Amino acid sequence: MSRLRKDTKIRYVNPAGQKRTMALSNSVQESLDEAAATLRNALAYAARQERPIVCTQIAKLLSDIESIGSFDSILDKLDAFNETD
């Protein structure tokens, strides 16, 4: 089961300096969940028969996909910290 939340939002500052919030749509969230599941499966097979570098790269991809869900909470904390200044 993926650790990505269904209400994940990604915030960014555009080149004009304006803050924007971009929520992940359900279709994107589902695709990320499917990709993570597929990569876990690939990692399980790779651990048995591939070179270590292949396992490392698959694990890195999986980590990158799963870290998308944590961006929201980190950015919320940074926004709250900046608002207190």
Secondary structure by P-SEA (a helix, b strand, c coil): ccccccbbbbbbbccccbbbbbcccaaaaaaaaaaaaaaaaaaaaaaccccaaaaaaaaaaaaaaaaccaaaaaaaaaaaaaaac
